[in-house]
Each structure stands twice: as structure tokens, then as C-alpha cells.
Amino acid sequence: MRSGIVLEIEDAKVMFDCKEATNCDLAFISHSHLDHVPKVIKSKAYATPETISLIGARRKHVASKIKPLPFWQSVKLDDICVTAVPSGHILGAASFIMDTPVGRILYSGDINVYPSITVEHTAVKPEDVDYLIVEATYGVPIYKFGKPSNIWVDIVEWVLREVNKGFKPCFNVYTVGKAQEVIGIINCFTDLKVEVNYSIARVNTAYKRFGIELDYVREEGDCIVTSGGWVNKRNIAPAIATGFAVHESIDGVKGFPLSSHADYPGLISYVKEIKPKKVFTVYGYSIEFAEIIKRKLGIKAHPLGETSIVI
């Protein structure tokens, strides 16, 4: 798991997506992927209600210690105000705006600037941001995914083609977010039965609580969406859906560049539209993306390790 980001602003310590939410004044969890969720919580910790529910589907003992912070609502600590806004990554994923005595800070969390089937909002781009802490998962030019709608069409056409050939398409994807997106795409454009494993079914139940209905079965589907590796069945056509599949296939497995992150053009447009005075890049290609921001956009930028920022 990533160790997250710690902001020290005057006498306040604020954590984002840290392994342990301890010894701080406030802690925030951007979304429910487990590499962003603390294993230990001993300080005040906040996440959106959707994120808490999704964490609860896999880590009830952690979810019970998190306080809800719905989108567009705020938490105050003396003269610091933190507001949750949609990041577009998965259901409930948030960016956090911090209004402080030293300026406005935006922690992006993981962002997606493109529409998806199962996420209502794309990433919000606030105004008057002084400091931007932005992810760089796909922060180099080789990662250009194309229009999401074109990727959806590619997925549907491949699934139908494999079914017509007598094969059962099987997607091995993340339990939270990606699985629901693939199911949603197949639901929207076909009448095929989608079979899922137990872990994905539990998460689908949490999605249903927030109005996202997915049609699936637990066995004997026409195609499979799983998070436990490819199913050991005859006539399986294996596939993955990840931004790293920009070159179409990986190790002989069909690949689709369907991502819950922004690609390189999306990240550049995000930073350009926000117009911060300074950018800190984190995760993925943080070193390369910081250099690109300085050269291409003329904005001060600095790559971070998983570390503290003193402002």
C-alpha cells in the first residue's frame, strides 16, 4: 500500500490516503481501493458515504471508524476548511479542497476526467487553487486511451464475437470500480448474462444502495467478470481492462484500455484548466509528469515521494 500524503500547515497535520490514520488532526480517504484505505484508524477520519459503504463490503472494522463527508460538504479545523468534491475515479471517489491561511490546496486523489457508465460525475476542477497535489499514474504521452465510448464498443463487439464463436469471455479486473464498469457496459449494450464471483457480488450490493443497478448472476453466465484470476473452465476467452493495455494485449490476453484514471491528455487538461501556482505530482510517473508540467505548461512542479508537505 502507498504511504499517502501528510500536509503540515502551521500547527495542523492533515493526512490523505495514509496506511495509518494516527497522530494527526484530520485524515481523509479519497476512495475505497484498498491501497488508499488505512489499516489502522485512531484519528478523526472522513470519506464519502459511498466510499464508507464500499470499504465496509470488504473491511467492516475499518469502515465503522470513518465519519461520512458527502460531496460538497466540509469539515473545519480552526481556520482550515476541507471540502469533498467528485474526482470521477469510481463510485464515491473524492478530491479534497483545503482552504487554509496559506492558500487553497487541492488533493486530487485518483481522478477521471472522462464519462463512465457507473460514475455520475467526472473530476471537478475548482477555481483559485494555489497548490495542486495531483496523481500521475498515466502521466507520460504513451498513455492515450481514446474516447470511452469507442472502448465500450470495442469491448461489446469482442464479447459478442467470442460468444458467437462458442467461447465464454472472462474479464479479470479489480473488485471495486472496474468490475462494475465492465458489467455496466455489457448490461447496457447486450442481453448477455454476466457471471461474477462472490467478492464482486458483495460490492455490487453496495452499488445498489446508491442507485446503481447491475444485472448479474452467480453462475452459468454467458460471460464472466471476476477478480480472482481467470476461471478454470473450458472455452474461456481471457481479457483484461486497464490503462496499461494501450497496446491492446498483454501476454496473449485480450486487453482493453478501459481505465478509471485520466490518461496523459486528461491529466494535462486537468492541470491546465485548474491553473495552480504550484503542482506536486504523486504516484506513477510523478518525476516525468512534473517535468512535463514545467516544460509544457510553464507551472512550477515538483515530484513527491510518499511523504509530508510543509506549507
ABEGO torsion letter per residue (X at the ends): XBAEBBBBBEABBBBBGBABBBGBABBBBABABAAABBABBABBBBBBAAAAAAAAAABAAAAAABBBBBBGBBBBBEABBBBBBBAGABBGBBBBBBBBAAEBBBBAEBBBABBBAABABBBBBBBGBABBBBBAAAABAABBAEBAAAAAAAAAAAAAAAAAAGBBBBBBBBABGAAAAAAAAAAAABABBBBBBAAAAAAAAAAAAAGBBBBBBABGBABBBBAAEBBBBBGBBBBBBBAAAAAGBBGGBBBBBBBABBBAAAAAAAAAAAGBABBBBBEEBAAAAAAAAAAAAGBBBBBBBBBBBBX
